[in-house]
């Protein structure tokens, strides 16, 4: 009897002891899920507030091929030369094609075309919101993994990524660099940082650590997930390999790393095995996807490197100074936290002298080496853009976190869990000034700067809906009755720098026929050759001699291109247009009387003088009598 009572009394005690652990685990899980929901909501607001044009790749390297995947060759999608020459992997646009497919499938023939058009414009924003939120979330979780759960430094990483104006401006855009950043942040989180070194186990008989690595299926799955995500990022943007080469080099050489080496034969064999298996899996998936899209076997990353490095085609889109990433890239990417990023980079060199655990100090060294390797390597490439180093942003934030935390808060130990009541602030005027600068930069760039290229597409789409309500089907019906007069109409002619506006992802309707100046590079010419030096694309020819180009477009002695209902251009092209269509000009025979019907301010400044001033839409009146509005 007594033994039975003792046994019965011990059971609740065991339950009581295990309950706090399970309760804490449940709270941590709930906190991370709630944080993801909040971050997603924040980024959704962010996405809806971004109403400006940044760079063409947002549309022409993602949304246009995605549109083509779903709606086919007759959809009006603009596939640039990179897709014709198979430089790009189809995996990235395939993600956005899913969004278009969902809208098309759920909308069906019964949905009003105008409503469907709105959803098709919004769908990529919603998808990219998810990727942006995951990038923020995994950056924060990586910081918790390195600095400790609930630590002030980890929370600083989350706040920095949410309040970074560059992130606000770009993270919800459909750039491959933004998706690459998400994949990189996820891969870094799942990476086994203990592989760089472990705490001293006290065993002096072996130089290798006895701390078990890859002992459980959970550890193996985490490694596999990291490698799969890393391989996907490399296939998406081949330059991402620099990040993983840097980490791999640090792990294998153990240069500057502390702790005991975990590089036992068993661990190395596991790493090599998983790299081979995961790399082969992602490579096979990519090859199948590209075979399905291109209709033949191809390997876009290799083609990408051939054209942009060997053939140096990238220089056609601009040449930058060798110090571009140092003098402009990092300051633009990090803005007000740049001093703390530089401090973090410098302090990581002697991270051993800090109180960080071995895994954390080694990880900080590896992240610093990754930044150094990537920036130095990309500095040798002629064409440079800030977004090329966007995947380094999680590393920048993590390195800066301890120093920005200690600078603005009273926390004595930035790695210690810090509930809000224990957190005090200091230097608040400077903090408020920094936040104000971030808000002004992010707000202006996202809502006002270069907003006209987005607004004009909405204007043209609405005009098309009002003018041709019978031709709004998406996609274009295969058995539609031929309408010769309508098919001859060029609805819009864009006399702007090449790719200065979105295209079919915002025009939407396949029947809305439009034409824009092209800027195909001199593919097939040798670097430094006379043929390449003399090459001029349509955009350059137009801006070199506007009147002469218009005469080539509509020659007097032979049939030219169709006249447009609307002409779109920046206000600097208006004098040439009016001179051409003047009653005494070379285009007088068209009997066109230009009438400004829409215009929009395009920002305080521009990096291209050709985009200076307002963006304007002129009506030609050419079809007003020949092709009346449909009833």
C-alpha positions, 0 to 999 in steps of 0.5 A: 500500500505504502509503496503504491502511494509513493509511486503515485506521489512521484508521478505528479512530481515528474510531470511538474518538472517537465511541464515548465520546459514544455511550456517554455517551448510552446511559448517560444514557438507561439512567439516566433509564429506571432512574430512572423504574422506581424512581420507579414502584415507589416510587409503587406502594408509596405508592398501596398505603399510602394508605388514607384518604379526602381529598375527594369529587372523587377518586371522584365526578369520576373513578371514578364516571363511569368506572364508568358508562362501562364498566358502564352506567346499571344499574351503580349509579354515582353521577353528580353534578350536574356530569355531568348538566349537562355541566360535566366533560370525559369525557377524565379518567374515560375514562382510568380507564375503560380500567382497568375495561375491562381488568379486565372483559375479562380477568376474563370470566365465569369469574373469581370475583366477589370476585377481580374486585371486588378488581381493580376497586378496585385498577385505578385506583390502578395507573393513577394510580401511573403518572401520579404517577411521570411527574409526578415523573420529568418534574419531575426531567428539567425540572430537569436541562434547566435546571440541568444533567444530573446536577447536585445541584440536579436531584437535589434536585428529585427528592428533594423531590418524592418526600419531599413529604408532600403528594405522598405524600398526594395524588399517587396519588389520582384527582383531576383536579388530579393528572392536570393536574399530570402533564400540566403537568410534561410540557408544561413539560419539552418547552417550548422555553425558548430561546424566552424568550431566547438567549445573546448571539451577538455580532451587533450588527447585529440585535436578534434572535438568530441561534441557530436555533430549530425548525430540526429535526423533533425541535425541532418535535415537542418543541414540538408535544408540549408544546402538545398536553399543555398544551391537554389540561391546559387542557381538563381544568382550564380554570384551567390556562390561567393557567400558559400565559398567563403563559409566553406573556406573558413570551415575547411581551413579554420583560419582565425577560428577558435574552439576545437575542430569538428573536422573529423573524417565522419563529419567531413564525409557527411558534409561531402555526401550532403553537398553532393546529394542536395546539389544534385537534387536542386540541379536536377530540378532546375534542369528539368524546369528549364527544359520544360520552359525553353524546350531544350536542355540548357544550363542558364548559370553557365550561359549567364557567366559566359555572356556577362563575364567572358563576353562582357555584355554587362558593361553595355548597361554601365561601368562603375568605379572599382570602389562603387560597393564601398563608397556607394553600395554599403552606405545606400544599403545600410543608410543610418546604421552604416557606422555600426556595420563598419564597427561590427566588421572591424570588431569581428576580427578579434571576436575571440576577445569578446565574451561570445560563445565559440560558435557565435564568434566563429560565425561573426568571423565567417559572416565578415569574411563572406562580406569581404569576399563578395564585395572584393570579387564583385568589384572586379566586374565592370557593371555594378548595382547596389542590389547585387550585394543585397544578400549580404544585408542579413550579415550586415544587420547581425554584425551591427546589432551588438554595437547599435544596441549598446549605443542606444540602450542601457542593456549591460549584456546585449546577449542576455534576454531583455524583457521590455521593462528592463530596457532603457534608452539613451541618446534618444535625440540621435535615435529619433533623428536616425529614424526620421531620416529612414522614414523620409528616405523610405517614404519618398522613394517608395511613394513619390520618386519615379511614381509616374511610370507606374501611374501611366500604366494605370491610365493607359489600362483604364483608357483601353477599358473605356475605349475597347470594352469588347476586347478585355478578355484575358487571355485573348480568345482563340476563336475571337472574330477578326476585327481588322480595324482594331488589330491595326491600332497601335494603342500606345507608343513609348518614346522613353528610355528602354524599359522605363516602365513596366509592361504586360504585368501592368498593361494586362490586356493582351489586345492592348497593342503597344510598342516601346524603344528597345535596347538589345545589347550587341550579342555576337560581337567581340569585346573591344571590337569596332563593331561593338564600339559602333553599335547603337540600340534603338534608344540611343539612336532615338535620343541622338537624333529624335527627328531622324528616328521618327522619320525612320519610324514613319518613312515618307517613301514606304510603309512604316509602323502603325500610328499610335493612339497615344504617345508616351514620353518625358517632356523633353521629347515634346519639341521633336514630336511637335516639329515632326507633326507640324503642318510644315514638318515631315509628318504633316501627312498624318494630320496628327494634332498632339493633345496632352491628356495626362502627365505626372511629376516624376520626382526631385531628381533622376539618375538619367537626364533622359527621364528628367521632368514630367512623364506625359501622354499625348493623344494623336487623334489619329483613330478618333474618326477612323475607329470610333469608340465601341458602344 
